Amino acid sequence: MTTSYWAANLERLRQSQPDLATHLAALPLCNVRILANPAGLLIGQTWDTTSQHWVPLCDPNDPVGEAERDADALYTRNAKIFCIFGLGLGYFPAAIARRLEPHQRMAIFDPSPMHYLAAMHAIDMTHLQSSERRVEIFVGDGLLPILENWWLGLQSHEKFHIGQPMRCGFTANCDAATYDALVNKTGEMLRYQAVGLATWRQFGGCIGDSDLGNLPEYFITPGLDQMQGLWQGKPAVCLAAGPSLQKNVALLMEPPLRDKVAVLTVGTVYALIERLGLQPDLVTTIDFQRLNWTDQFRGVPLDTAPPLVYLHSTHPSTVRRWPGARFVGLNASDTTAWMSQYAEPKPSASQVQTVAHLNVVVAAILGANPIILLGQDLSMPATSHHALGARAQDTAPQDNYESHVELPGFDGQPVWSRHSLLSMHTVFTQLIAAHPDRTFVNCTEGGLALPGVPNVPLATVLTQLPAGDGRRLARLLDAQARTYRPQPKLDAAQTDLARIDIGLVRLQEMAQHVVEYAALWTNALQGDALSQGLASYQALMQCDQVLQEEGLAFGQIAVRSFDIIELMATIPPVSDTPEGDLQRMNVERLTQVAHAILREAPHVRHVIRQTLHRLDDVALALKPNGQAPTAARLWQALARESCVSVAQVLRQWPQIEPRLHVQLAWHQQRYQATQTLAETFQVAPHLASKSASAVARHHASVQPLVQPYVWAAPVMEQPGVAVSP
């Protein structure tokens, strides 16, 4: 069939997507038919193989009216991106496209190329095929990975303003499962984005401080690539802090079973399992709040601390004090992108949303196989959402019942979960799918099931594993960290960091001018002094250029004030906006930006100055041979919590004042070392006493929680056979 629209539509498509145009031009129109209704309008039908019926692609009586009504109901200027699933005969997507403003984009996904072919015959596709309209159309098989890649390719500020997914009406009656899968995938990505947005809104300042504050440790810490293959083909258990952990973690305290596997734990339960006598081989942490140290690790004896894997945005207090080996994974931020040029490349772990995700990422990098998941509930029991005794909130948040969803659990029975937890579930699914060469086993008894992952009791898994030396992993990681030889470009990093500080000063000056010019502009308009108002406005807009010139410095402001990120992504006015309204919008925007700069810049500059001082400490620690540093210099470094740098220096110069060794051990919560060193050198008896008190308090806080876990341990009748207690 040929219509008056076909040739023009095909020619436009050849200009924008020549490969698709060639493909469609060679296809015969099948399983779709184009008809004329009594009013003479073209309508379409598609053959549904499931029902064996012809399904309308649009309203057979009023396709144009239907499209306009739906477009009026669903279109909004508050969205930057529209997703439409199902092209239909093109009426509805074209109606949306006609409403798009220059700042808006649209993507259409349809598994049937026949629908696109039919639309090219039936309607004028100008609005859908015009490059200025920024409309993308994806047709054919395998759209799920295409949809995901398209999403990942969006800019962050675009994701902030993505609209809810739309679908043409015919998709409910034709190949509904395929269209449902596309819509559900989009919902998953939107939930993931929502969690990220909520995190940035609430904790952007903490993340920004950590990104800058951890720069000194970043330069001397091995990346995740240094762990590659150290546990190749050997089993590992990834411990998370879900409530089900207490059902079976006691099995890992049995020496024959513990030795079979390496144990990777989240920091949330480290204090508990340390007191239980379960020494993990590795601890992971990502929390960018100070409570990462104060609530999870403060007061915990760290004399036998295992290696630590952390994201760069982890709160610096944990990174600076940890006495064991450390490995760093990068999060995606302007700071990490900037600093990477001053050290060797280090892998990103930006797909991580929770610390339990980091556990799985690390296990995969190590080469572990099988990877055993324990305590990863992703569900909401009635009384708690963390394991008993985990260093976290023990009471479930009082969400609205409507926010919960019912899904299959570990044993096939339904469990309740929340949309935020489903976002985490999505990430787990992606991580598992990314490693098809590994065997994953879910031993989380009572939690949410993971697609394609068998649910097996931990006792069954452990008894089936061969004997091994799981405790060897910690030794391998320690040895790998000791062989790491960093060669950072500290001078260049310090120089550029100082330039950012200068940029912040310039932004502060600009912000002050903006506030002044905005006031002049407002007063001029109120006094009908148009020429003065125009002069003030022009001066104000010149200030806008400084934001572009000092992009890196401004990024440090924006990350701490999420409303600024949203503001910079604010939808620009349409071309026909009156000049007065345009001026008002720009003045309001710049004024809000200026107030954010004046509010945040002093704090950022303080963090930068601290970081510069601690980079000096790192330079001291990396100084080869030469003269021993003065005790005063090391005392200053300790006061800045440069524990790692001081430790490196003391290893080179053990003859330095013994009190420094005692103080360092105290800072790092190596309480036994603190007592031993204080008694040996007969110095700092108060620190020896405080160490003993700290150990006693830690044991007292954890001891009441030990018994439930011990009781949960199954009795082993004989090796390899698990029986009920």
N, C-alpha and C positions, 0 to 999 in steps of 0.2 A: 504493500500500500504506500502510495506517495501523496503527500499533501503539500499545500503551499508553504508550510513551515519547515519542512524537512531540509531543503537545500541551505537556507539561511542558518538554521540551527547547527547543521553539520559544519558549515564554514567557520562559524564562531568557535565551535569546539575544536576544530583543527588548529586554530590560533592559540588556544590555551592548553589543551591536552591532546596533542596530535596522535599519540599512541592509542588513547581511548577512542578517538574519532575513527581511526583506521579499523580498530576492532569492531566497533558498532556498525560501521558501514558494510562490513562483510557478513553480518549476522542476518539471517532471515527472521522476520517477526513471527514468533510462535508462542503458543500458550498464553497469548494476550490478543485481544481483539478490540478494535476501535469502532464505535458505533455512533450514530447521531440520534439524539433524543427528539421528541416531537417539536421542541423549540429550535431545533437545528444546531444545538451545541454538541460538540464531540464529547463522548464519555468512553470509559474504558472498562474492560473486564479481564481478570486474570484467572487462570485455571489453578484451582487448589487441588493438589494431588492427594491430600488427606481425605477431604470430603467428597472428592470427585464432582465438584460443582464449579460453575463460573461465579467468581466473587467480584462485586463492583469495586473499581479503583477510586471512585468518587461518587458523589450523590448523582444518581442517574437523572434526576429531575432538575436540579439546580446546582451544578458543580461550582460555578463561580460564586454564587451566594454562600454556599457552604464554606468555601475556602476563605471568603472575606470575613464571615462571622467567626470562624475558628481563629483566624489571624488576629482579629480585633481582641479576642478573649485571651490569647496566649502571648502576643507580642508585648514587650516592655522595653523602655529605654534604659532600664537599670541593668540590662544584660549586655555584656560585650560579646558573648559567644552563644549561639543557638545550635542545638543538636536536634536533627530531625531523623526519625527512623521510618523508612518507607517513603518512596517518592510518589506513589500513587500515579496519577496521570499528570502530575506536576502542578495542579492548580493551587493546592495549599502551600507547598514550598515557594512557589512563585509569589503568592500573596505576602508571605513573610519577607521574601527578598525585596519586594517593592517598598517595604517599610524600613529596610535597613538604612541606618545613617552611616556616614563615612567611617566612624570608629567601630562599627560592628561587623562581625563575621558570622558565617553559618556553615555548618557541615551537614551533609546529607549522606546517610548510609542505607543502602538497599542491596540485599544479596542477589536480587534478580536484575541482570542487565536488560531484560526484556521491558521492565518498567521504564527505564531510561529511554530505550529505543522507542517505545510507544509514545512517551511524552514528547520526544523530538518530532514525531509526526503530528501530534495532536494540538500542541499549544505553542505560543511564542515563548521561547526560552531565553529571551534577551536578559532578563534580570537574573536568571540562574547561571548564565554562562558569561556574564560580564565580569572581567577581571577587576574592575573598579569596585564591584560589589563584594569581593572577597568571599565568594561562595565556593566551597569545595564539595565535590560529589564523589563518593566511593561506592563502586558497584562490584558485584561478583562474590565468589566464595572467599572464605578465610578472613571475614571482616573483624573478628574479635581482636586478633593481634594488631590489625591495622588501626582499629579504634584506640587501642591502648597506646600505640606509638604516636598517634595523632595527639592524644592527651598529653603525653610526656613532652611533646614538642611545643606545647603552649607555654607562653611566658607566665610567670607567677601572677603578675597583675591581671592577666586575662582570666586565669582560673578563679580569681577573687570574684569575678562578675559573670560566671557561666550560669546560664539559665537552666531550669529544670528540663529534662529531655521531653521532646514532643514526638508523637507518632501519628501517622495517617490512620484514619479510622479503619481502613480495610485490613490492617495488620492483625486485628483481633480475630478475623475469620479466615486468614490465609497464612499458612506456615507460621502460626503464632509463636511456636517454640523458638524459632530462629530470631524473630524480632524481640521476644521476651529476653533472650540471652543478651542481645545488644543493649537493651534498656537496663537490665540488671547489672551488666558490666559498668555502664555509665553511672548507675547508682552507687556501686562500690567505689568508683573513683571520686565521686562527689563526697561520699562519707569520709574517705581518706583525706580529701582536701579540707573538709570541715574540721576534722581533728587537728590538722596542721594549723589552720587559721586560728582556732581557739587557743592553741599552744602559743603561737606568736603574739596574739593579742594580750595574753596574760603574762607571758614570761619573756617577751622580747628583750627587755632590759637585762635579765639574767643571762640570756644566751649571748648577747653582745658583750657583756662583761667577761664571760668565760672565753669567748673566742679570742679576745685581746689578752686576757690574763694568762691563758695557757700557751702563748707564743713561746716563752722561754723553754718550756718542757717539750713543745713540738719539735724544736730544733735538735734536741738531744735524745728523742725517744724513737725507737724503731717503729716502722709502720706495720700494718697487718701483713704485708707481703713477706716480712721476715719470718712469719709463722708457717709459710706455705709448705704443706706436705709433711710437717713434723709428726703427724699421727696418722699417716696414710694407711687406710684399710683397717683401722682398729676401732673398736666400739667406744662411744662416748655418750654420757648421759648429760642432757641439758636440763638443769634444775631451774624452774621458775617458782614464783611465790604464790601460786594458786592454793585455795583451801584444801584441795585434794592431796597436797604434798604430804600431810601428816599420815595419810593412809598407808604409805608404803616406803617413805624415805628411810625408815629404820633398816630396811633390807641392805642399804648401802653401808651400814655400820658393821655388817658381818664381814670379817676379814676375807674369807674366801671369795665372797661375792664382790666386795669393794675392789679387790685387786684385778678383777676382770675388765673394768672399765675406767676410763678417765672421766672425771666429774667436773663439769663446767657449771658454775652457779651464778645467779644474779646477786648483786650486792645486797638486795633487800633481805635475803635470808642468810647471809654469811654469818652474822652474829649468832644466830640460832644453831646452825649446823656445826659451827666451830665449837660451841659448848657441848653439843651432842657427841663430839668426838669425830665428826666427819670432816676431814681436812680435804677441801677441794683442790683440784689441780690448777684452777684458773677462776678468777672472778671478773665479771663484766659489770660495767656501770655506765650510765649515760646522763644521770640527773644533773641539770644545770643549776639547781637551787642549792643553797648552803646546807639544807637539811640532808643532802647527799652524804655529807660528812657527819654533821651533828646528830642526825637521827639513825643513820645506818652503821657508821664505823666509829664514831667517837666513843671512847671508853673500851673498845674491843681490843684485846691483846693481839698485837700484830707481829710478835716475835717470829712466827712461822708463816708470815703472810705469803700466799701464793702469788704468781704473776697476775697483773691487772691489765685488762683490756678496756679502754675507755674511748668514747667519742671526744673529739676535740672540744665540743661544747660542754663537757662535764665541768662541774664547778671546780675551780682551781684548788680549793682547799684539799680535796681528795687527791688530786694529781700530785700536788707538791709534797704531801706527807707520806704517800704510800711507800713503804720501805722495800717492797719486792720489785721484781722486774715489771716493766710496763711496756705496753704496745698501744699505739694510737690509730684510730680510724677517723677519717675526716668526715665532717658533716658539710652539707652544701651551704656556703655563705660567701659573701663578698670578702670577708677576712681570710678565710681559708684559701680562696682563689688567689688573693693577693700574696699571701705568705709563701705559697708553694714555690715561688720562683727563687726562694732563698735557701732551699734544701732539696734533697733528692725527692723525686716523686713518691708520694705515699697514697695508698689506695683509699678510695672513698667508701663510706658505708651509709650513704645518704638514704638508702631505701629503708633503713632502720627506723621504726616508730616507737618501739619499746625496748627495754633492756633484754627481754626474752628473745626478741628478734636478733639482737646482737649475738646472743648465745649461739643461735643457729648459724648465723653468718660465720662466726669464728670456727665452729665445728666443721663447716664445709671447707673453709680455708685450710684448716689443719689436715684435711683429707679423711676425717673420721668416717667410718662406715661399719655398722649402722649408726645412725644418729637417733638416740632415744630421748623422747620428750616426756618430762615429768613435771607436774604442778602447773601445767599450762591450761588452766580451766577455760578461760575466755567466756565464763558464764557467771551468773549471779545467784549463789545460794541464798537462803533466807537470812542468814546471820552474818556472813563475812564475805569479803572478796580477796583476802590474802590469807596465807597460811598462818596458823596460830603462832604468835611470836615473831612474825616477820616485822622488820623495822619499817612499818608503814601503817597507814590507817587500817584498823581492824574492823570497823563498822561499815557496812554497805551504805553508800550514799542514798538518800531518800529521793530517788527519781520517781517521776510519774509512772504509774503502771503502764500507761500507753506507750512509753518509750521502750518497753521491753518487747522482745520477739521470741517466739518459741521455735527451737531448732533441734535436730537430732543430737543426742549426746553420746558419750563413750560406749554405753551399753545398749544403744538403740532407743532408749527412752528419751522423751523430750526434756530439754533444759531451757531455762530462760537466759537470754543474753540481752545486751544493749547495743544500740547502733554504733557507739564508739568502740565497743569490743569487737563488733563485726568488722570494723575497719582494720583492727589488728589481725583478725582472722584472715582478712583478704591478703595482708602482707605475708602472713605465714604461708598461705597457699601459693603465693608468687615465689617465695623463697624456695619452697619445696619443688615447685615446677621447674625452677632454674637449675636443679641438680638431679636430672633423671638418672644419673649413674649411681646415686646413693639410695640406700634403704633407710626410710624413716619409719619409726615405730612410735605410736602414741600410747604411753603408759599412764596417762592422766585419767585416773579412775573417777568419773563423775563429771568431767568437763565436756566442752563442745567438741564434737568430732571434726576431723580434718579430712577433706575430700581425698580419696585415694590412699590414705594412710591407715594401715591396720591398727585396731585397738586391741592391745594385748596387755594383760597384767604384768607388772614389773617382775614378779617372782618367776613367771614363765620365761620371760626374756633372759633374765640373768642366769637361770639354771641351764639354758640352752647354749650360752656362750662358753667358749673354751677358756681355760685358765690363762691368765695374762699378768701384766705388770702395769696396771692403770696408773699407778702413782709415778711412773717414769715420766709422764708428760711434763709435770712441773719442772723436773730437772732439765729436760730438753729445752724448755722455754727459758729457764734461767741461763743456761749455757749460750743460747742464741742471743739473748740480750747482752751478755757480757762481750760477745764478739763484735757487736755493732759498733762501728766507728763513725760517728757523725762528723760531717764537714760543712757546717752551715756557713752562710755568708752573713755573719752577724753584723759586720760594719755596715753593709748595704741595707740590711733590715732596719737597723737603728736609724740610719739616715732617712729612710723613707717613712718610718714611724714618726720621726720628728717633723717631716713634711706634712704628714696628716694632721699633726698637732697644729702646725701653722695654718693649714687649711681650715681647721675648726675655728681658729681665731678670726680668720677672714669671714667665715660664715656668721660668727657672732656679730661682727661689724655690719655685715650685710643685713642681718635680721633686725638690728637696731634701726638701720635706715628704713627698712620696710615698714616697721611700726610707725616711724615718723612720717613717711610719705603717705601711708594709708590714712593717718589722721588728717594730713593736709588735704588729701583728696576728698575725704568725707566733708570737711569744713567748707571746701570750695564749692561742692555740690549743694550744700545746704544754703550757702550764700549766693548761689547762682553765678559763681565766678568760673565760668566754663574754661577760660584760657588757663587759669591757675590750676584747675582740676586736671586738665590735659597734661600740663607740665609735670605735675606730681605723679600722674599715672605713667608717663613715659619714663620718669626717673625710677619709679617702682619696678617697671618691667625690665629695666637694665639690671636691676638686682637679681632678677630671675636667671640671668646668664651665669651668675656666680655658682648657682646650684649645679649647672652643667660642668663648669670648670673644676669644681671641687667635688666630683662625684664620689670618690672613695671616702673622703671625710664626711660627706653628707650621708653615705650609706651607714656610717656608724651612728648617726642620729636616727635614721629611718628605722633601723632594726629595733631600736628601743622604744619607738613610738609608732605602733602599728597603724594608727589612724593616719599617719603621714604616708605610709605605703598605699593605703586605700585612697588617700587624697590625691597623690600623684597619678594614680590610675583612674581618677574621676573622669567620667565620660565628658568629653569636650562638647562645647555647644554646637548646635547645628549651624550651618553656614548662614542661615537667614536670621540668626539671633541679633536683635538690635544692639548697636554699639554700646549704649548705656548699660544694658544687661551684661554684655560681654566684659566690660570694665569691672562691674560689680563682682562678677564671678571670679575674675582673676585677682582682684584685690582681696577678696575673702580667702581664696586659696593661699596666696602668698602670706597673708597675715597669720593664718593658722600654722603654716610651715615655719614662719619666723618665731612664733611663740614656742614651738617645739624645739627649735635650735637653741633659743635662749634658756629653755628649761633643761635640756639634756647635755649641751656642750660642756659646761663646767665639770660634770661628772665624768664624761668621756675623757677629757683632758687629764683628769686625776688618774684614771685607770691607765692611760698611756704613759704618764710619768712613772707610775709604779712598774709598769712593764719594762720600760727602758732601764730602770735600776736593776731589775732582776735579769735582764739580758747581760748587764755587766757581771752579775754573779755567774751566769753561764759561761761567759768568756773567761772568767777566772778559773772555773772548773775545767775547761777544756785546754787551758794553757799547758803546753807540754813542758815537763821538767822545769827548769828555771828556779827562781827563788821561791821559798815557801811563803804563802800569803800570811799576813799578820792575823793574830787572833781577833783583833778589833774588826778587821774586814769580815771575817767569818761570823762574828757576833752580829754584825749589821745584816749579813745575808740571812741568818737564822731569824732575825726579827722580821724580815720580809717573807718568812716561811719558804725560803729557798732551800728546803730540806734536801732535795735531790742533788742540787749543785754542791751544797756543803758536804754531803756524803761522798761525792766523787773526789772532792779535795782531800777529805780526811783519809780516804783510801790511799791516796798518793803520799800524804804526810801524816802518818799515824803518830808522830812524836809531838804534834801540836797539842796545846793545852788539854789535859784530860777532861776538864770540866766541859769542853765543847763536845766531846764524844758523848758524855752523859746527857747534855742538853739535847743533842740531836736524837739520841735514843728516846728521850722523853717526848719530843715533838712528833716522832714517828710512832708513838704508842708501842714501842718495843719495851714493855715493862720489865720483863725478866732481864733484858740487856741493861736497862737503866739501873736496876738494883745491883747487878753483878759489877758493872763499871764503877758505880758510886762506892761500893764496898771495897773494890780492888784499889782504886785510887784514893779512897778516903776523902771524897769530895761530894758536895751536894747531897747531904743526908736527907734533906727535905724532899728531894725528888725520889729517892728510894722509898720513903714513907708514902708519898703520894701514889707511886706506882703500885704498891701493895694494896692501897685503898681502892684504886681504880679497878684492879683485878677482882677484888672482893665485891665491888658494886656490880661489875659486869656479871659475875657468876650469880649473884643474888637476883638480878633482873631476869636472867634466863632460866635459872634452875626450876622455878615453878612450871615452866613450859616443857621441860624435858620428858616428864613421865608419860604424857599422852603419846609421844612419838615412840618411846620404848615399848609401851604396851602394844602398839600397832605392829610390832615386828613379828612376822610369821615364824613358827618353829620349824627348823629344818630337820626332818627325820634322818635324812642321809644326803650327802652331796648330790646335787642334781635333781632332787625331788622336793617340791614345795607342798606342804600340807597346811591345813587350816590351824590356827592357834587354838 
